[in-house]
Amino acid sequence: MSTPDRRGMLERVDQALSIRRQCMLLGIARSSVYRPLQPANSTTLP
């Protein structure tokens, strides 16, 4: 399963499991949950 798929499985309103616990169980970094993805710009592309 890809990381974006696992990230989509997070339930932010679920009170039974914290975001920290869900990230640990899904094997994703918490920073990827809180920080929005930056789109590529023309200076970073070859």
C-alpha positions in Angstrom: 0.0 0.0 0.0 1.4 3.4 -0.9 2.0 6.2 1.6 -0.7 8.4 0.1 -3.2 5.5 0.6 -2.1 5.0 4.2 -2.3 8.8 4.8 -5.9 8.7 3.5 -6.8 6.1 6.2 -6.2 8.5 9.0 -9.2 9.6 10.9 -8.6 13.0 12.5 -11.8 13.1 14.5 -11.4 9.6 16.0 -11.0 10.0 19.8 -10.2 6.4 20.4 -6.8 6.7 18.7 -4.6 9.7 18.6 -3.0 10.9 15.4 0.4 9.8 16.9 -0.9 6.3 17.5 -2.6 6.1 14.1 0.6 7.2 12.3 2.6 4.6 14.2 0.2 1.8 13.3 0.1 2.9 9.7 3.9 3.4 9.4 3.8 7.0 8.3 5.6 10.0 9.7 3.5 12.5 11.7 5.3 15.4 9.9 3.8 14.2 6.6 0.3 14.4 8.2 0.7 18.0 9.5 2.7 19.5 6.8 0.9 20.1 3.5 2.7 18.7 0.4 4.4 21.4 -1.6 3.8 21.3 -5.4 6.9 21.1 -7.6 7.9 24.4 -9.2 9.8 24.9 -12.4 13.2 25.6 -10.6 13.3 22.2 -9.0 12.4 20.3 -12.2 15.3 19.3 -14.5 
